[in-house]
Amino acid sequence: MFSARQVTKGYVLNALEAKHQELLRVNERKDMEISTVRSLNYIEKSSKVRSMRNPSRVSYFHAESTIAKN
């Protein structure tokens, strides 16, 4: 009886370790996908950015001025 429990515990432990390794691989893949999506090259090529227009006029505000007033 004791031996069967030890074998079962070993099997469960091995299964959990395999699942842990798989989750680590998935996490690494997701990190790589996030890095790709955050790259400047990817952002520049995105359809959302490519559909943006350049502003016709640019206005700069000095730090002393207020943008919105009551």
Steps between C-alpha positions, in 0.01 A plus 500: 500500500777744594688428177190569290457839667863589435466404132179702472664802663796467263267483201308807615824686569635415153174607338505831687864557404417437133208742521728757665755468221228539237370813672852644506534440124162663436603796716823541302305494172258764631791717614647479150164593346471799734852612408415476131177698536674771703780545246510830313514320164177310574324817620606696191363228271167463681191596303382732778818707491517498119147640480591800719549837335764759572362806678448805282618735772703436813458718809743493790407613849740631759497349846389832657181521295176319578339283237150493647323769697167507679 
